Amino acid sequence: MTKITKSNKLHGVCYDIRGPVLTQAKKMEEDGLKVLKLNIGNPAAFGFDMPEDMHRDIIRNLYSAQGYCDSKGLYSARVAVYQHYQQKSLPHISVDNIYIGNGVSELIQMTTQALLNNGDEVLIPAPDYPLWTASVKLAGGTPVHYRCDEQQDWFPDLEDIKKKVSNKTKALVLINPNNPTGAVYDKTLLQGLIDIAREHQLLLLSDEIYEKILYDGAEHTSIAAMCDDLPVITFNGLAKTYRAAGLRMGWMILSGKVSAMSDLATGLDMLASMRLCANVPAQFAIQQALGGVQSIDALIEPGGRLFEQRNIAYEGLNNIDGVSCVKPKGALYAFAKVDTAKFNVKNDEKMMLDLLREEKILLVHGRAFNWPEPDHFRLVFLPHKDELEPAMARMQRFFASYRQA
Ligand code: PLP
């Protein structure tokens, strides 16, 4: 029989956070080895429970959640999202321009599918959360990566963005707070991005899933709140701030010059209705999450669990000879630099495989985040300090003698 081959559409589409290194880790686990998986930002797996009230609201509403709902989502959930962004002063918003999805992931894919013609370009940060690059490619678009500058707290390099805008550029993606770098953008930087988008008539796509995971007094500003004359889509969800990744709940909201997005919105409506609707029981958690007590505060304040773990990761990485990392101001990750000359590193994925085999710690290599050089890796600082501290010591031991063959 002729081979059943995968579609050409998948050519060049990568999502290496769950790639070959994870496959190797799973094999090791099947052989009975204990692997510390610091590759995925899944808070529940490390004992971070979602707020009790969210459980209660899902359970109480289970019986009335058996049928499909509106393709854009439950009205009550969309009103809660609307009120959240009303408080953040997003201009020209309406409940009608809010879409609930099965995670932000689904909404990113819907947006890129609805937006892009073959060859349309989208400016995406490097490093990025790789779903953005993968989704743009899958939709036939061309991801064009702009550089974020490690020397400038990983802020996007505005000059690099300006150089990379072309007459095919349709949108500019920002991830703020950032995965994988932990950067939180200030208003000056956001204004710089707005100026570029305004000059070139670009759609702004702002992924803000770590909106409330902030350290050291960092403040988050939604870029959408700063411009009413540009089309902006803001993405957020329950996975991180509310530790409910398994619920698969996200939302997106159109704001600013929404009239410029009316055609795109008909495309989004169609794609939303093609997948009928998002999981209904989980939508009942949204109102409670956005309106309830913000239980994340206790975790990110000095002395809080996430705050402490961020410090352990930051200090631990910088204590390793040949490794350094910028202090993350938000999110759940540290993006560390390795001295490639010292360790003779040519292949960062191999470096991660070597670490996995020797110390049973699973990390993700920097190029998985579309970072161009093999000189970074990302660490998830979700484990409790009792696990994280020994892990940092094991990494120190690994790098003390590491030299890539
Ligand atoms: N956007 C960013 C920046 C992320 O880091 C993630 C998950 O790690 C997602 C989107 C996907 O979120 P969800 O679980 O809501 O699909």
Residues whose N, C-alpha, C, O or C-beta is under 5 A from the ligand:
A	BS01	PLP	G41 N102 G103 V104 S105 Y129 I175 N179 D207 I209 G237 A239 A245 M249 G250
